[in-house]
Amino acid sequence: MNATTFSSPVFVKDGNCIVREIVSIDGAIDFLEEWPESRRDLIHKTALKACYDAHDGYKPVSVVRQAFISFAKRACILEDPAAVMPWISPSKSGSESEAV
């Protein structure tokens, strides 16, 4: 685990009802930057700021993970890991998860 990796993944639904596994600050930034502007609010802005602050070394990764979870709960896109995990199978290399 490196300095930008979450302690455990966060699973969220994207706009296409596909579950995405977010495992790092960069993944959270990518997801938040792709979020439709019409659906952005203060919690989105706060989560994105936390991501950039942590990326620059001003906040710990744990703060980003919690901010991202708060955003996902508010947006009603947070998925329960227990419900998602049975659908994830290891890749052939064993180093990453396949798309859900």
C-alpha positions as a printed NumPy array, in Angstrom:
array([[  0.   ,   0.   ,   0.   ],
       [  1.408,   3.396,  -0.903],
       [  0.783,   6.802,   0.639],
       [ -2.202,   7.533,  -1.616],
       [ -4.027,   4.207,  -1.264],
       [ -7.144,   3.871,   0.918],
       [ -7.087,   1.43 ,   3.833],
       [ -9.97 ,  -0.384,   2.126],
       [-11.792,   0.261,  -1.146],
       [-14.97 ,   2.298,  -1.498],
       [-17.576,   0.947,  -3.916],
       [-19.829,   3.4  ,  -5.749],
       [-22.29 ,   3.284,  -8.633],
       [-21.488,   5.507, -11.564],
       [-24.108,   7.047, -13.835],
       [-24.36 ,   3.824, -15.853],
       [-25.25 ,   1.707, -12.79 ],
       [-21.813,   0.103, -12.961],
       [-20.136,  -0.385,  -9.601],
       [-16.676,   1.136,  -9.44 ],
       [-14.012,   0.343,  -6.873],
       [-12.23 ,   3.469,  -5.645],
       [ -8.956,   2.578,  -3.946],
       [ -6.893,   5.769,  -3.936],
       [ -6.818,   9.541,  -3.881],
       [ -6.293,   9.607,  -7.65 ],
       [ -9.288,   7.327,  -8.198],
       [-11.453,   9.547,  -6.018],
       [-10.278,  12.667,  -7.872],
       [-11.051,  11.066, -11.233],
       [-14.523,  10.03 , -10.086],
       [-15.325,  13.432,  -8.589],
       [-14.027,  15.311, -11.644],
       [-16.267,  13.166, -13.881],
       [-19.327,  13.856, -11.704],
       [-21.941,  15.897, -13.624],
       [-21.704,  19.606, -12.886],
       [-25.473,  19.806, -12.468],
       [-25.251,  17.354,  -9.537],
       [-22.317,  18.974,  -7.741],
       [-22.963,  20.494,  -4.33 ],
       [-21.066,  21.592,  -1.23 ],
       [-20.286,  18.012,  -0.183],
       [-18.856,  17.268,  -3.646],
       [-16.749,  20.421,  -3.454],
       [-15.533,  19.522,   0.047],
       [-14.625,  15.969,  -0.966],
       [-12.745,  17.182,  -4.042],
       [-10.859,  19.779,  -1.99 ],
       [ -9.91 ,  17.089,   0.539],
       [ -8.581,  14.963,  -2.326],
       [ -6.397,  17.752,  -3.677],
       [ -5.22 ,  18.706,  -0.175],
       [ -4.187,  15.099,   0.511],
       [ -2.561,  14.825,  -2.91 ],
       [ -0.455,  17.855,  -1.965],
       [  0.372,  16.356,   1.442],
       [ -1.83 ,  18.612,   3.599],
       [ -4.363,  15.976,   4.716],
       [ -4.112,  12.276,   5.525],
       [ -5.567,   9.677,   3.149],
       [ -8.07 ,   8.624,   5.826],
       [ -9.691,  12.079,   5.638],
       [-10.101,  11.728,   1.871],
       [-11.66 ,   8.285,   2.194],
       [-14.172,   9.542,   4.758],
       [-14.98 ,  12.656,   2.694],
       [-15.512,  10.491,  -0.387],
       [-17.804,   8.151,   1.571],
       [-19.813,  11.15 ,   2.816],
       [-20.163,  12.393,  -0.756],
       [-21.237,   8.939,  -1.98 ],
       [-23.822,   8.58 ,   0.803],
       [-25.287,  12.003,   0.034],
       [-25.417,  11.194,  -3.692],
       [-27.012,   7.78 ,  -2.926],
       [-24.318,   5.927,  -4.873],
       [-22.472,   4.164,  -2.036],
       [-22.513,   0.374,  -2.38 ],
       [-22.193,  -2.088,   0.489],
       [-18.855,  -3.941,   0.119],
       [-20.434,  -7.18 ,   1.368],
       [-22.933,  -7.074,  -1.498],
       [-20.269,  -6.287,  -4.102],
       [-17.394,  -8.543,  -3.052],
       [-18.912, -11.872,  -4.258],
       [-19.091, -10.408,  -7.779],
       [-15.437,  -9.412,  -7.894],
       [-13.068, -12.029,  -9.193],
       [ -9.29 , -11.722,  -9.223],
       [ -7.643, -10.854, -12.52 ],
       [ -5.331, -13.339, -14.195],
       [ -2.344, -11.506, -12.749],
       [ -3.909, -11.528,  -9.29 ],
       [ -2.92 ,  -7.911,  -8.681],
       [ -6.142,  -6.072,  -9.479],
       [ -9.906,  -6.507,  -9.423],
       [-11.945,  -6.868, -12.562],
       [-14.803,  -4.555, -13.393],
       [-17.973,  -5.322, -11.489]])
